[in-house]
Amino acid sequence: MRSGAKVAIVGGVFAVVAGGVGYGGYNLWNGVTGGDSTVSTRNEAAPEKRSGPVTAEETTAVSKEFLAAWAAGESDKAAQLTNDPVTAGPALLAYKEGAKVSKAVVTPGTPVGTKVPFTVRATVSYEGVSKDLSYASELTVVRGQTTGRPLVQWKPTVLHPKLTADATLRTGTAKVASVKAVDRNGVELTKEKYPSLGVIIDTLRQRYGAQAGGTTGVETWIDSGSDSVADIPLVVLRQGKPGTIKTTIDAKVQAAAEKAVKTYGQASVAAVEPSTGAIRAVANSPAEGFNAAFQGQQAPGSTMKIVTAAMMMEHGIAGPGDRVECPPDVQWLGRTFQNLDRFEIKNGTLTEAFRRSCNTAFIKAITPLNKKGIADTALGETARRYFGIGATWEAGVPTTDGSVPASDGPETAASYIGQGKITMNALNVASLSATVQNGGFRQPYLVAKEYGDREFATAERLPRGIASGLSTMMRAATTPGGTAAKAMTGVPSPKGAKTGSAEVDNQGTSNSWFTGYSGDLAAGAVVQAGGHGGDAAGPVVAQVLKAG
């Protein structure tokens, strides 16, 4: 410990007072005895370089020393106990000085292999106000490449689980004004009650807090280091005056969405009002962190057949009542595509192929050998013209908008059934259903376009025949024998839906996709490794639609 530091063991607690600032480190390991004023893994006689896996004894010793140094505010010493002291040193110093941490108590847990969990109970102080900051994190011990010493593997998450390489912990006058987000009816939306909205509320605050009339307070926050990434508030020391931002969320539908995705480890759902584009709900599991419902990028599987069917009608290839072939498998330039369990439909229509999600029908009718073959770019053109996919959506918070890029060869055939290069998310596929229900695209949005002076994306209305045909097919999918029938049981009419399952490399079970509408509400969902669309994502969508 540095000069002036005092160390004592009282009742098994390792307490440190350094530089006039009180820090404490709870030491729950055995082997620490009263009066021992040093805790070190280093042999000053330069021990022989070790190799091989880090031992349990080394893990315990070096993590003990690192946590004690950190708790004592000894940033330089703690940094030298990591495998990247050049990066760790400034970060550890910023933790104390930038975050205004006046006291820290670090409580280690039981090591699991080379990982050591711990909890931190810190006190942040600024302008005479102090508040507690408590959280849990973990560290990993590795062997130094040059010295062979056991060292703490440096990661920003050691200091706080939400820290990234470019972010810092700060305490002071908040950069952005306080806001209160409310739903369409004025009901307050909090991240405690609706955890999936946490990242969205933080973004609204950062983007529109001042415009909403809020004032800044004093806070501890994670500064992202980027204008495009929202800061993360952690502790409010002095509340600013919040401005009110009205969102399009419906608290009742939002609650249903939050509950629906909790059933699965990784799932997302979004709900949109077809007549306006207003987003009524968004939920993710896990709830915190990445907003996959708005920003995910994955193959949407057979939900893409909504767009493919529109393309087929647009180019005169087939309409709802036209006969199409649905063999067990089909060839496209040397690649074989097949139906689930290699089923076939004999003498069926396009509506029947859609109802049962026949892959081969949506490929064979457009085969390059067919005289009605169309350009490889046709699907993307239809997606952009009528569904707004490929346009830039200005929802008010970050979204990753659907992509249907140009393709060639077998990838073109794969795109017709939602594979290949196509990427979408729950919001995108919810918008597909909303477009069909409304007969035209309305860009999804979360706050009025006056916030940030935004312009909404537009698209052409669906031609009457295409709109009617898609409604017929999506309604058929919810009838007995249709792939969406079971999931949509009990959902009020008028209704329509489309299932999807998307294969993912190195994933044994397909992702489950589903999109559907009921009255003036449409929803889309994806469940990672959920299998068939109607089995996992379908019940999520149905639960949301029933709440509308």
C-alpha positions in Angstrom: 0.0 0.0 0.0 1.2 3.6 -0.6 2.6 5.7 2.2 0.0 6.7 4.7 -2.3 3.8 4.1 -3.4 1.8 7.1 -4.5 -1.8 6.9 -6.4 -3.7 9.6 -8.4 -6.9 9.9 -11.5 -6.4 12.0 -13.9 -9.3 12.3 -12.7 -10.8 9.0 -13.2 -7.5 7.1 -10.2 -6.1 5.1 -10.6 -2.3 5.6 -8.4 0.3 4.0 -8.1 4.0 4.6 -5.9 5.7 2.0 -5.1 9.3 1.2 -7.8 10.6 3.6 -10.5 9.0 1.5 -12.2 6.0 3.0 -12.4 2.8 0.9 -13.1 -0.7 2.0 -12.7 -4.1 0.6 -14.5 -7.0 2.1 -12.3 -10.1 2.0 -14.2 -13.3 2.3 -11.4 -15.6 1.5 -9.5 -17.7 4.0 -5.8 -17.1 4.7 -5.9 -13.4 5.7 -4.8 -13.0 9.2 -4.8 -10.0 11.5 -1.9 -7.6 11.3 -0.9 -8.6 7.7 -0.3 -5.3 6.0 0.6 -6.7 2.6 -1.3 -8.7 0.1 0.9 -9.7 -2.8 1.3 -12.3 -5.5 4.7 -11.0 -6.6 8.0 -12.3 -5.6 10.5 -9.4 -5.5 13.3 -11.8 -6.4 11.8 -12.1 -9.9 10.4 -15.7 -9.8 10.9 -18.1 -12.6 8.4 -17.6 -15.5 5.4 -19.8 -15.0 3.4 -21.5 -17.7 0.3 -23.6 -18.0 -3.3 -22.8 -16.8 -3.8 -20.3 -14.0 -4.3 -22.2 -10.7 -7.0 -21.6 -8.1 -4.5 -20.3 -5.7 -3.2 -17.7 -8.2 -6.7 -16.7 -9.1 -7.6 -16.1 -5.5 -4.4 -14.2 -4.7 -4.2 -11.8 -7.7 -7.9 -11.0 -7.7 -7.6 -10.3 -3.9 -4.8 -7.9 -4.5 -6.4 -6.2 -7.5 -9.7 -5.6 -5.7 -8.0 -4.4 -2.6 -5.9 -1.9 -4.6 -8.9 -0.7 -6.5 -11.0 -0.3 -3.4 -8.2 1.7 -1.8 -8.1 4.1 -4.7 -4.6 2.8 -5.8 -5.3 3.1 -9.5 -1.6 2.7 -10.5 -1.1 -0.4 -8.4 -4.4 -2.0 -9.5 -3.5 -1.3 -13.2 -0.1 -3.1 -12.8 -2.0 -6.2 -11.7 -3.8 -6.3 -15.1 -2.6 -7.5 -18.5 -3.1 -4.1 -20.0 -1.9 -1.4 -17.5 -1.7 1.3 -20.1 -5.4 1.2 -20.7 -6.5 0.1 -17.2 -4.6 2.9 -15.3 -6.5 5.9 -16.8 -9.8 4.0 -16.6 -9.3 3.2 -12.9 -8.3 6.8 -12.1 -11.3 8.1 -14.0 -13.5 5.8 -11.9 -12.4 7.6 -8.8 -12.0 11.1 -10.1 -14.4 11.4 -13.0 -17.2 9.5 -11.3 -16.5 11.3 -8.0 -16.4 8.1 -6.0 -15.6 9.0 -2.4 -15.9 5.5 -1.0 -16.0 2.0 -2.4 -16.6 -1.4 -0.8 -15.8 -4.3 -3.0 -17.1 -7.7 -1.9 -15.6 -10.7 -3.8 -17.6 -13.9 -4.2 -16.5 -17.5 -4.6 -14.2 -18.0 -7.6 -15.5 -20.2 -10.4 -12.4 -21.4 -12.3 -10.5 -18.3 -13.2 -13.5 -16.0 -12.9 -14.2 -14.1 -9.7 -17.6 -12.4 -9.2 -17.8 -9.4 -6.9 -20.2 -6.7 -5.9 -19.4 -3.0 -5.5 -21.1 -0.6 -3.2 -19.8 2.8 -4.0 -20.7 6.3 -2.8 -20.6 9.1 -5.4 -20.5 12.7 -4.1 -20.9 16.0 -5.9 -21.6 19.5 -4.6 -22.5 18.3 -1.2 -24.9 15.5 -2.3 -24.0 11.9 -2.0 -25.8 8.8 -3.3 -25.0 5.0 -3.4 -24.1 3.2 -6.6 -24.3 -0.5 -6.2 -23.8 -3.3 -8.9 -22.3 -6.6 -9.5 -19.5 -7.5 -12.0 -16.7 -10.1 -12.4 -13.1 -10.4 -13.4 -11.1 -13.1 -15.1 -7.5 -14.0 -14.2 -5.1 -14.9 -17.1 -1.4 -15.7 -17.4 0.7 -12.8 -18.7 2.2 -13.6 -22.1 5.7 -12.2 -21.3 6.0 -12.6 -17.6 3.9 -15.7 -16.9 2.4 -13.9 -13.9 -1.2 -14.3 -13.1 -3.0 -11.0 -14.0 -6.5 -9.7 -14.2 -7.7 -9.7 -17.8 -8.5 -6.0 -18.4 -12.0 -5.2 -19.7 -14.0 -2.1 -19.1 -16.8 -4.3 -17.7 -14.5 -5.0 -14.7 -15.3 -1.5 -13.5 -19.0 -1.6 -14.4 -20.9 -4.2 -16.4 -22.3 -1.6 -18.8 -19.0 0.1 -19.6 -17.5 -0.2 -23.1 -14.1 0.6 -24.5 -15.1 4.2 -25.5 -17.2 4.9 -22.5 -16.4 6.5 -19.2 -18.2 6.8 -15.8 -19.0 10.4 -15.0 -20.7 12.4 -12.2 -21.7 16.0 -12.6 -24.2 18.2 -14.3 -26.1 16.0 -16.7 -25.4 16.6 -20.4 -29.0 16.3 -21.4 -32.3 17.5 -19.9 -34.6 15.3 -17.9 -37.7 13.9 -19.5 -40.8 12.0 -18.6 -42.0 9.7 -21.4 -45.8 9.0 -21.6 -47.9 6.8 -23.7 -50.6 7.8 -26.2 -53.0 8.4 -23.3 -50.6 10.2 -21.0 -49.7 7.2 -18.9 -46.1 7.5 -17.6 -43.7 5.0 -19.1 -40.8 4.0 -16.8 -38.0 1.5 -17.4 -38.8 -0.1 -14.1 -42.4 -1.0 -15.2 -41.5 -1.5 -18.9 -37.9 -2.7 -18.9 -37.7 -3.0 -22.8 -38.4 0.8 -23.0 -35.3 1.7 -21.0 -32.9 2.2 -23.9 -35.7 4.0 -25.8 -36.4 6.4 -23.0 -32.7 7.1 -22.6 -32.5 7.9 -26.4 -35.5 10.1 -26.3 -34.0 12.1 -23.5 -30.7 12.5 -25.2 -32.3 13.5 -28.5 -35.2 15.6 -27.5 -34.9 16.5 -23.8 -34.2 20.1 -24.4 -36.9 20.4 -27.0 -39.4 18.9 -24.5 -38.7 21.7 -22.1 -36.7 19.7 -19.5 -33.8 21.0 -17.4 -30.6 19.3 -16.4 -29.9 17.8 -13.0 -26.9 16.2 -11.3 -26.2 12.6 -12.1 -23.8 9.7 -12.4 -23.9 8.3 -15.9 -22.0 6.2 -18.4 -20.8 8.6 -21.1 -20.9 6.6 -24.3 -18.3 8.8 -26.0 -20.5 9.0 -29.1 -23.3 11.4 -30.2 -25.0 8.5 -31.9 -25.1 6.3 -28.8 -27.3 7.2 -25.8 -25.6 7.8 -22.5 -26.8 5.5 -19.7 -28.0 7.2 -16.5 -27.1 5.3 -13.3 -27.8 7.6 -10.3 -29.7 10.8 -9.9 -28.1 13.0 -7.2 -30.3 16.1 -7.9 -33.3 15.8 -10.2 -33.7 18.3 -13.0 -37.1 19.4 -14.1 -38.4 16.8 -16.6 -40.0 17.8 -19.9 -42.8 15.5 -21.1 -42.4 13.6 -24.3 -45.6 11.9 -25.7 -44.9 8.6 -27.5 -47.2 6.5 -29.6 -46.8 3.5 -27.2 -50.0 2.0 -25.7 -49.2 1.0 -22.1 -51.7 -1.9 -22.3 -50.2 -3.4 -25.4 -46.7 -2.7 -24.2 -47.4 -4.7 -21.0 -48.6 -7.6 -23.1 -45.5 -7.4 -25.3 -43.2 -7.4 -22.3 -45.0 -10.5 -20.8 -45.0 -12.3 -24.1 -41.3 -12.2 -24.8 -40.3 -13.2 -21.3 -41.2 -16.8 -22.2 -38.1 -17.0 -24.3 -34.4 -16.4 -23.7 -34.0 -14.3 -26.9 -37.1 -12.9 -28.5 -38.4 -9.6 -29.9 -41.8 -8.2 -30.8 -43.1 -4.9 -32.2 -46.6 -3.6 -32.8 -47.7 -1.0 -35.3 -51.1 0.8 -36.0 -51.6 0.2 -39.8 -53.7 3.3 -40.4 -51.1 5.7 -39.0 -47.8 3.8 -38.6 -47.8 4.6 -34.8 -45.7 2.1 -32.9 -47.8 0.7 -30.1 -45.3 -1.6 -28.4 -41.8 -2.9 -28.5 -40.3 -5.6 -26.3 -37.2 -7.6 -26.2 -35.9 -10.5 -24.1 -33.4 -9.8 -22.6 -34.9 -6.4 -22.0 -31.8 -4.4 -21.4 -29.1 -3.5 -23.9 -29.5 -4.0 -27.7 -32.9 -3.1 -29.1 -33.2 -6.1 -31.4 -36.8 -5.5 -32.2 -35.8 -2.2 -34.0 -32.2 -2.8 -34.9 -31.8 -6.6 -35.5 -30.7 -7.8 -38.9 -31.7 -11.4 -39.7 -33.2 -13.4 -42.5 -37.0 -13.2 -42.0 -37.8 -16.6 -43.5 -41.2 -17.1 -45.1 -42.7 -13.9 -43.8 -41.0 -12.5 -46.9 -43.5 -14.4 -49.0 -45.8 -11.4 -48.4 -43.5 -9.3 -50.6 -42.8 -12.2 -53.0 -46.5 -12.7 -53.5 -46.9 -9.0 -54.2 -44.1 -9.2 -56.7 -45.7 -12.2 -58.5 -49.0 -10.3 -58.8 -47.3 -7.1 -59.9 -45.5 -9.0 -62.8 -48.5 -11.1 -63.8 -46.9 -14.4 -62.8 -49.7 -15.6 -60.6 -52.7 -14.3 -58.6 -54.5 -15.7 -55.5 -56.7 -18.1 -57.6 -54.1 -19.1 -60.2 -52.8 -22.7 -60.2 -49.1 -23.0 -59.2 -47.0 -26.1 -58.9 -45.8 -27.1 -55.4 -43.5 -30.1 -55.7 -41.5 -31.5 -52.8 -38.4 -29.9 -54.1 -37.2 -27.6 -57.0 -33.9 -26.8 -58.7 -32.6 -23.3 -59.3 -29.2 -23.1 -61.2 -27.9 -26.3 -59.5 -29.2 -25.7 -56.0 -32.1 -27.7 -54.5 -34.8 -26.1 -52.4 -37.5 -28.1 -50.7 -40.5 -27.9 -48.5 -40.7 -28.8 -44.8 -40.8 -32.6 -44.6 -40.9 -32.5 -48.5 -44.7 -32.0 -48.6 -46.4 -31.2 -51.9 -49.7 -29.7 -53.0 -51.2 -31.1 -56.1 -53.2 -28.8 -58.4 -53.2 -26.0 -55.8 -53.6 -22.3 -56.1 -51.2 -19.5 -55.0 -53.5 -18.9 -52.0 -53.1 -22.5 -51.0 -49.4 -22.4 -51.4 -49.3 -19.3 -49.2 -51.6 -20.8 -46.6 -49.4 -23.8 -46.2 -46.1 -21.9 -46.8 -45.0 -23.9 -49.8 -41.4 -22.9 -50.6 -41.2 -24.5 -54.0 -44.2 -22.8 -55.4 -42.7 -19.4 -54.7 -39.5 -20.4 -56.6 -40.7 -22.7 -59.4 -43.2 -20.1 -60.7 -40.3 -17.7 -61.2 -37.6 -20.1 -62.3 -35.2 -18.8 -64.9 -36.3 -21.5 -67.2 -39.9 -20.2 -67.0 -41.0 -17.9 -69.8 -42.3 -15.6 -67.0 -38.9 -15.3 -65.4 -38.2 -11.8 -64.0 -35.1 -9.7 -63.2 -33.1 -10.5 -60.0 -33.8 -7.0 -58.8 -37.6 -7.3 -59.0 -38.1 -8.4 -55.3 -36.1 -5.5 -54.0 -38.0 -3.1 -56.2 -41.4 -4.3 -55.0 -40.2 -4.2 -51.4 -39.2 -0.5 -51.8 -42.1 0.6 -54.0 -45.0 -0.7 -51.9 -43.6 -1.7 -48.4 -41.0 1.0 -47.8 -38.3 -1.6 -47.3 -35.0 -0.1 -48.4 -36.1 3.5 -47.5 -34.7 5.3 -44.4 -37.2 5.3 -41.6 -37.2 8.2 -39.2 -39.0 6.6 -36.2 -37.5 9.0 -33.7 -35.1 6.4 -32.2 -32.5 4.3 -34.0 -33.9 1.6 -36.4 -32.2 -0.7 -38.8 -34.5 -0.7 -41.8 -35.1 -3.9 -43.8 -32.8 -4.7 -46.7 -33.5 -6.6 -49.9 -30.3 -6.2 -51.9 -29.6 -7.3 -55.4 -28.7 -10.9 -55.7 -27.9 -13.4 -58.4 -27.9 -17.2 -59.0 -29.4 -19.4 -56.3 -29.4 -16.5 -53.8 -32.2 -14.9 -55.9 -34.3 -18.0 -55.3 -33.4 -18.0 -51.6 -34.5 -14.4 -51.3 -38.1 -15.3 -52.5 -38.5 -17.4 -49.3 -36.7 -14.9 -47.0 -33.2 -16.3 -47.0 -30.1 -15.3 -48.9 -29.0 -11.7 -48.2 -32.3 -10.4 -47.0 -32.3 -8.9 -43.4 -35.2 -7.7 -41.3 -36.3 -7.3 -37.7 -39.6 -7.5 -35.7 -40.5 -3.9 -36.6 -39.9 -4.5 -40.3 -42.1 -7.6 -40.5 -44.8 -5.9 -38.4 -44.9 -3.2 -41.0 -45.4 -5.8 -43.8 -48.6 -6.9 -42.1 -49.6 -3.3 -41.4 -49.1 -2.4 -45.1 -51.4 -5.2 -46.2 -54.1 -4.4 -43.6 -54.0 -0.7 -44.5 -53.6 -1.2 -48.3 -50.5 1.1 -48.1 -47.3 1.7 -46.2 -47.2 4.1 -43.3 -43.7 4.6 -41.9 -43.6 3.3 -38.3 -42.8 6.1 -35.8 -42.5 6.4 -32.0 -42.7 10.2 -31.5 -44.3 12.9 -33.7 -42.1 14.0 -36.6 -41.9 17.5 -35.0 -39.3 16.1 -32.7 -36.1 16.6 -34.5 -37.9 18.0 -37.6 -38.0 14.6 -39.3 -39.4 13.6 -42.6 -41.2 10.2 -42.8 -40.4 7.7 -45.6 -43.2 7.1 -48.1 -44.2 4.4 -50.6 -46.8 3.9 -53.3 -50.1 2.5 -52.2 -50.7 -1.1 -53.1 -52.7 -1.5 -56.3 -56.2 -2.6 -55.4 -55.8 -6.1 -56.9 -52.5 -6.7 -55.1 -53.9 -5.4 -51.8 -57.0 -7.6 -52.1 -54.9 -10.6 -53.1 -52.6 -10.3 -50.1 -55.5 -9.9 -47.7 -57.0 -13.1 -49.1 -53.8 -15.0 -48.7 -53.0 -13.8 -45.2 -56.6 -14.5 -44.1 -56.3 -18.0 -45.5 -53.2 -18.7 -43.4 -55.3 -18.3 -40.3 -58.0 -20.7 -41.4 -57.9 -24.5 -40.5 -55.0 -26.1 -42.1 -53.1 -22.9 -42.4 -49.7 -22.5 -40.8 -50.9 -19.6 -38.7 -54.3 -21.1 -37.7 -53.3 -22.4 -34.2 -51.5 -19.3 -33.1 -54.3 -16.9 -34.3 -57.1 -18.8 -32.6 -59.0 -16.4 -30.5 -57.5 -13.3 -32.2 -60.4 -11.0 -33.3 -61.3 -10.7 -37.0 -60.6 -9.2 -39.4 -57.3 -10.9 -39.2 -54.4 -12.2 -41.3 -51.0 -13.7 -40.7 -47.9 -15.3 -42.1 -45.4 -17.7 -40.5 -41.7 -18.0 -41.1 -38.7 -20.1 -40.1 -35.3 -19.0 -41.1 -32.2 -21.3 -41.2 -29.1 -19.8 -39.5 -25.6 -21.1 -40.1 -24.2 -23.2 -37.2 -27.6 -23.2 -35.5 -29.4 -26.5 -35.2 -32.9 -25.0 -34.9 -34.4 -22.4 -37.2 -35.4 -18.9 -35.9 -39.1 -18.6 -35.5 -40.8 -15.6 -37.3 -44.5 -14.5 -37.3 -46.4 -11.4 -38.5 -50.1 -10.7 -38.4 -52.8 -8.2 -37.9 -56.1 -7.9 -36.2 -58.3 -4.8 -36.8 -56.1 -1.7 -36.7 -53.1 -3.4 -35.0 -50.3 -5.4 -36.6 -47.4 -7.1 -35.0 -44.2 -9.0 -35.9 -42.0 -11.2 -33.7 -38.9 -13.4 -33.9 -37.7 -16.0 -31.4 -34.2 -17.2 -31.7 -34.0 -20.9 -32.3 -37.7 -21.1 -31.8 -38.4 -23.5 -34.7 -41.6 -23.2 -36.7 -43.1 -19.7 -36.9 -46.5 -20.8 -35.5 -44.9 -22.5 -32.5 -42.9 -19.7 -30.8 -43.2 -16.3 -32.5 -46.9 -16.9 -33.3 -48.1 -17.0 -29.7 -46.1 -13.9 -29.0 -47.8 -12.0 -31.8 -51.2 -13.3 -30.8 -50.8 -12.2 -27.2 -50.0 -8.7 -28.4 -52.8 -8.5 -30.9 -55.3 -9.7 -28.3 -54.3 -6.7 -26.1 -55.0 -4.2 -28.8 
